[in-house]
Structure formats: structure tokens, C-alpha cells
Amino acid sequence: MGQSLRTLKGVGEKTEKLFWKVGIYDTDDLLHYYPRNYDEYETPVDIAELKEGTVQAVSAAVCSGVYVNSVKGRQIISVNIADQSGKFPVVWFNLPYLKKTLRKGSWFVFRGRIVRKQGKLEMEHPEIFTPSAYEEILHHLQPIYGLTAGLSNKTVVKMITQLLESVPMQSEYLPEEFRERYELADINYALRTIHFPPNKEELLVSRKRLVFDEFFLFILSVRKMKEKTEETPNCFPVRETWLTEEIIERLPYSLTGAQLNAWHEIERDLAGRRMMSRLVQGDVGSGKTILAFLAMCLVADNGYQAALMAPTEVLARQHYEGFQKLMEEQNLSFPTVLLTGSDTAREKRLAYAKIASGEALVIIGTHALIQEKVEYANLALVITDEQHRFGVKQREALTTRGNPPNVLVMSATPIPRTLAIILYGDLDISVIDELPARRLPIKNCVVNTSYRPKAYSFIERQVREGRQAYVICPMVEESEGMEAENVLDYTEKLRENLSSDIRIEYLHGKMKAKEKNVVMEAFAQGAIQVLVSTTVVEVGVNVPNATVMMVENAERFGLAQLHQLRGRVGRGEYQSYCIFIQGNQEQVSKRLEILNKSNDGFYIAGEDLKLRGPGDLFGIRQSGDMEFKIGDIYNDSATLTKASEAADEILALDPELDLEQHRFLKERMGSYGQSEAENISL
């Protein structure tokens, strides 16, 4: 465990709370708060060589007075600069003190993004350096950290610098044999260099060690969890009944062979002697939900409780309504409750009472299901999606008087099987690799921005036919120096381009949960025809009437994420379409071509793996994958495999890590198990 952040000079209550917002609670968290990117200060160029859309430095003199304007409450400072190749305008926002600095004739290095405004190029909001100060940082890599409002990159850099000067050397916990075999750097060198790398070569060396460590410690934790699971008896063994066979017979469609295989594995586990820990991995639309419902029916028919936990209230409500509909169609009546964070105090009290007494046999909800106030009578099964994957603590929170429930995890992230076996090593894996025959394949196209007018016309035609559409943007609002579409401005743009009788609304992660629920409910019920959103919609929302998914700046998203987004359409009886708009004008990337050719998530994941390599340091991170701090299961798949080999080798030699040579590793595992593993395993 690290020390309090208050031990750092300059961290008071206010700054400490800002660090908490980004998940930094002590000095150990800060030490492992790795940069999300790096900025390289390159040699200044002549003004004549400045190019639109790039961040460049220029060494020039101020050649005009300072102009100050106010536009929409924002103060704009502008000045002209010049070198031997020409003149150039430079602007800043809300920095009035610059008037004193920017004296005519003074010479600086200006570094900022080159943008085009009203047909002319200008440098926007640049940093200013004296030539000697810029010389000192020339070619250095400057860390860029994830931030929150009020917390500046400068503050994080300052605190990490202070910490690195004072923190004692860490004991090397990785056996020398592995460091030599896999060519891994010393841990202290790696921790210092990842924050302040002298060059790209040393950055890659330090990153390689930290990625290996992250995977290695995680896999060790997963293997230990597997041991616990294998030793835990099934406290709620079910007797197999004819009920589930009858439900399958009466369904208005036939289950695929892959669904039936997965169901028989679940059924066998639930009736078995040891506690079930199973992952059902299936592509979007492969029919995982019906398997969850069947498992809940089997458990309830045995008189036990089953809980299904969804990542959002909208999805929890959809599951609740879907289960009620199934019971109605099948003439069943298992008492079912819905429990979410936005329920009133009275609704929660009633739900708690029904759960505690055992009256409620099926409980569907959000993370509210694992709140301390919820007491279960005889909880035999917990079904979650991968976003709510359980660590040990969460399993303990759900135990019924000391008896842990069976666990079923549903995953729509099509990770290649070789990686899934490593990452989900504590779970048995069932794969649904067939799509139901009744699904129409989605039609895809990859286009550039010139296609937008046609796309708008197409969306309007679909709405006129009674259908709905999603439009995805990478950003919530306009950001300085970021050339990408944003939800707020795009919503206005669509309202101008589509007919006024089409209701267009937006959705993004910064909205309050209640606001998001209202919008999603309205879209699910058809009251909103076009929804402009960030990737917040990728999590399992089911709107069968939505037939168009248009993704702006598609090149900015990971393949797995784009495939998940595409899975929001094609869920009903109508032909569906996915339009990937590439924001920059370069040739269509290989990644988008893979999506254009195939709707098979497992094929896409495999091809994505081929395109990536361990040297792809700043590759697009996949959303929906396990969120490691620095490792990426696609970019670093080779390192993941090596870490798995090393973990297996150590545990075969020393299962409890009791040997003297593993003393420091056992200490590191002790602190790791309380923090990182829990975060990743949720």
C-alpha cells in the first residue's frame, strides 16, 4: 500500500479530491498512473512549411500589436508572428495576461495545432517557450496523462516527479530467470522511464516490462481464483427437470446447435458437485439471453433464487420485461423483482423484503443487487455480463449465509479463443459461434465524409418507413485541438439537415443516469427516431426497430468496439445497415475493410490480432476488453502468452509462493490481489 497523497508537497484537500476522481487514492496508485500518450517536442520548422491538422513548432518574432476580441463570452487574443519565410496569425483563448508577454519584436518558439478558419490557416492556442527553454526539451517525450476538470497535466507531472525523487527503490519481485529469458528491464528503471522516457527506444523497453508484469500478476490471481472455485462445492445442486426442455420446445424459434451445446454445459454444471464458474462467449445477436433465462427458470423451478445483473438500468428493465414476456408465453409464474438504483425508497424496501424472505425467486437489476442492504434467502445463481465480472470480494458479497452462488458470465466481446483461455482462466468457457438463421446479415459500407448528404437522405427514408437510426460520434463536445465530430454539435447539424418532424436527441456518458434512462427509454419505445450518441450505446441495448448505425470518425475506434456498435442494429425482422464514415481523407484503412467484409466477430477479432503487433504502442485501444492500465490484449498478445507461460511455470514449482526466491513476489501479489485484480475482474 502507498502513503496518503497529502504527504506530497502541494497536495491539499482540493487536489487530493481531484486525484480521487481519476482513481488515484495513494502514492502507489500515482506511481502506477501511466501516461496515456506522449508528446515529442520536435525541431521548429519555417512558417512556410506549416501544415493544416498538425501540431508543429515555429521559431519566430512577434511582428504586430496584440488584438483582444470577445466572442460568445470567450476572450480571444491574437497576434501576428514572422520569420524569414513569412508571416502567420496565432490565437489564444481566455489568456489575457499574454498581452504583457507578447511584446513586438520579442522572439519565441510557438508550438500548437495548425487549423483552418474562414479559409485561412492559423496556429491555435500554442505553448510559448524562450528559444533556450525549448532547446532543453527538444526531442524529449513529454508524458500526457488522463485528466479531469481542474486537474492539469502540469500538476500530475509535478507530483510524479516529486514522488520519483522520494520513493524508495522497489524490491525486484520477478525471478531473474524470467527477466533474462523474456529480456525484461529492472522494475525501478521501468517505473521511472515510463513516466519520463529519454527516447522512444527506452520507452518501449520500460513498457514491455510493465505490460508483462500486469498480465503476469493478473494471471497468477486468476489461477488462484480457479483453485478456490475448484475446491468450492456446489451448495445448490439442482435436479434437472423437464421444464426447460418444454420451454425450448415451445419457443417460437429453434435454438442453434451452438446454443444447445452451451445450454447442456450450463445444465450439467448446475447439477454438478462443484460450484459453477462458466463464461458463455457469443457474438452480438448469437442468443445468449435465452440461455440466461433458461438457467434462471431451472434454478427457480428447484426453489432457489437466481439473479441477473445488467450494466445499465435500461438494459435491466429490458431483461425484466423480456423475462416476464417469456413467462407469459410459457404459462409460468416465478415471482420476479426488478431492483435498480433509481427505485424509490419504498420500492427498494418491498424488493428487499421479497428477496430476504425467499418469495422472489428471480431478481433482475443493476449493481444495486450487490448493495449491503440486499440479503438473499438462497441465492443459487448469479448471471452477469463481462462488465460486471466478479472478483473475490463481490462473490463474497453475494454469498447466502456463507454459501457462494454459481456464477455465469455472458460475454459479447469476441476474443480469440487462445487469449480467452488465458484471460478467463478461472472460468470454464462455452462458445456460441453460430448466429440464428432468422437474422438478416447487416449490409456494411465504408465511405468518406463526402457521402454524408446521401447518408442523411438514406436515414430519412428509413425513418419514413417507420425505422430508427443511431449516429455515433467519438466526442461529447468540441475540444481544442481535436479534429473529430462531437455529439452536441452533430445533433444540431442533423436537425438542420433532416426534416423538422423527425425527433433527434443525443446521449452521452456525462449525462446523469436518470437523463440517460429517459432518452434510452424514449428511443426504445420509438418516440425518438434518430439518436446521436457516444459509444455509451454499445452496451447491450435492444431496439429491434433500429436499422441504421452510422459511425463518424470510424478510424478512431477499435475494431471490437465498432463490431459491438454494429450489433445494436439487425436485431429485428428488417434489413439493417451500417455506415462507417472515415473522418480523414486517407485511403480506407485495412481495419475498416475487415469490418466491411465480415459480420463475424470471431473472424474480426482474429484478423485484428494479425494487424497488430507488440510494437504498436499507440494502437487504438479496444473498448469492452478487460481494462488493463497499460497492457492491451490485442497489441500485446505475444506478451500475454509469455506471461501465462511464466505464471504456470511458477505455480507448478511453488503453488503457494512459499519459497524464499518468491518472497517479494508473494508480497507484491498480496497488495495486487486487493486492488488491481479486483478492478479488472469486475
Buried (B, 14 or more C-beta within 10 A) or exposed (E): EBBEBEEBEEBEEEBBEBBEEBEBBBBBBBBBBBBEEBBEBEEBBEBEEBEEEEBBBBBBEBBBEBEEEEEEEEEBBBBBBBBEBEEBBBBBEEEEEEBEEBEEEEEBBBBBBBBEEEEEBBBBBBBBBEEEEBEEBBEBBBBBBBBEEEBEBEBBBBBBEBBBEEBEEBEBBBBEEBBEEBEBBBBBEBBBBBBBBEEEEBBBBBBBBBBBBBBBBBBBBBBBBBEBBEEBEBBBBBEBEEBBEEBBEEEEEEBBEBBBBBBEBBBEBBBBEBBBBBBBBBBBBBBBBBBBBBBBBBBBBBEBBBBBBBBBBBBBBBBBBBBBEBBEEBEBEBEBBBBBBEBEEEBBEBBBEBBBEBEBBBBBBBBBBBBEEBEBBBBBBBBBBBBBBBBBEBBEEBEBEEBBBBBBBBBBBBBBBBBBEBBBBBBBBBBBBBBBEEBEEBEBEBBBBEBBEEBBEBBBEBBEEEBBBBBBBBBBEEEEEEEBBBBBBBBEBBBEBBEEEBBBBBBBEEBEBEEBBBBBBBBBEBEBBBBBBBBBBBBBBBBBBBBBBBBBBBBBBBBBBBBBBBBBBBBBEBBBBBBBBBBBEEEBBEBBBBBBEBBBBBBBBBBBBEBBBBEEBEBBBBBBBBBBBBBBBBBBBEBBBBBBBBBBBBBEEBEEBEEEEBEBBBEBBEEBBEBBBBEBBB
